[in-house]
Structures are given as C-alpha cells and as structure tokens.
C-alpha cells in the first residue's frame, strides 16, 4: 500500500463536479483507492462515498492505494486533485 497527503484546492470542495471527476480518474485503475479525512474514510471509486465525505476547500486528505497499479494510481489521482479536478 502507498499513501500521500493532498490538499483540496477546489473552491467548492468535493461537490458534484469535482467528485465525479475524481471518481472517473480513480475508476481507471484496478487498485483500491480510498482517502482518509478527519476521522473518516471514503472510496474514491464511489461518487456517493465521495459526496458523503463533505470535503471542503483547504481540507487535507490522505490517499491510500493498494493493488497491482497502486503507484501509478496514487500519482495520477494525487495530480488530478492538485490540478483542481478539471475545475
């Protein structure tokens, strides 16, 4: 398993648009991709799980990737978040 801390930069946090983009990026990989935040966790491949996390702009999350393509998954998902998830 690999992990990395990233900060959400989207002004609206992980609302519907950014959450959908995050989910689409995560779905490209076979590895399990989750993130931890303020005592909770969410599945990055589930739009409902992401939306339920209520992550706001400036919140720090810890990405966790585990599986056959975990390193590439971590790098790609972290970069997508750092680049603003298409917003």
HELIX and SHEET records of a PDB file:
HELIX    1   1 UNK A   16  UNK A   26  1                                  11    
HELIX    2   2 UNK A   47  UNK A   52  1                                   6    
HELIX    3   3 UNK A   70  UNK A   82  1                                  13    
SHEET    1   A 4 UNK A   2  UNK A   7  0                                        
SHEET    2   A 4 UNK A  60  UNK A  66 -1                                        
SHEET    3   A 4 UNK A  32  UNK A  37 -1                                        
SHEET    4   A 4 UNK A  40  UNK A  43 -1                                        
END                                                                             
